[in-house]
């Protein structure tokens, strides 16, 4: 068997299947300061809750808005 492969020392080309984007939720949540909050529609509640559980590890509160229907409040608690 004759193998005509040339071994290269240069960095390999990047794969076209690798995602080079940053994680939006992680950056967003970790840059929030204690006491900062935002309102979110009910349809995004599960998505935000999953991201917060992964990145903030219980340092947040997510509750239903007292006056607005189908709106939740996300509050960043102390670090």
Residue pairs with C-beta under 8 A, 6 or more apart in sequence:
14 20
25 48
25 51
25 55
26 51
26 54
26 55
29 51
29 52
29 55
29 56
29 60
29 76
30 55
30 56
32 76
33 76
34 76
34 77
34 78
34 79
35 75
35 76
36 75
36 76
37 73
37 74
37 75
37 76
38 73
38 74
39 65
39 68
39 71
39 72
39 73
39 74
40 48
40 71
40 72
40 73
40 74
41 70
41 71
41 72
42 70
42 71
42 72
45 62
45 72
48 62
48 72
48 74
49 62
52 60
52 62
52 74
56 76
59 76
59 77
59 78
59 79
60 74
60 75
60 76
60 77
61 73
61 74
61 75
61 77
62 72
62 73
62 74
62 75
63 72
63 73
63 75
64 71
64 72
64 73
65 71
65 72
65 73
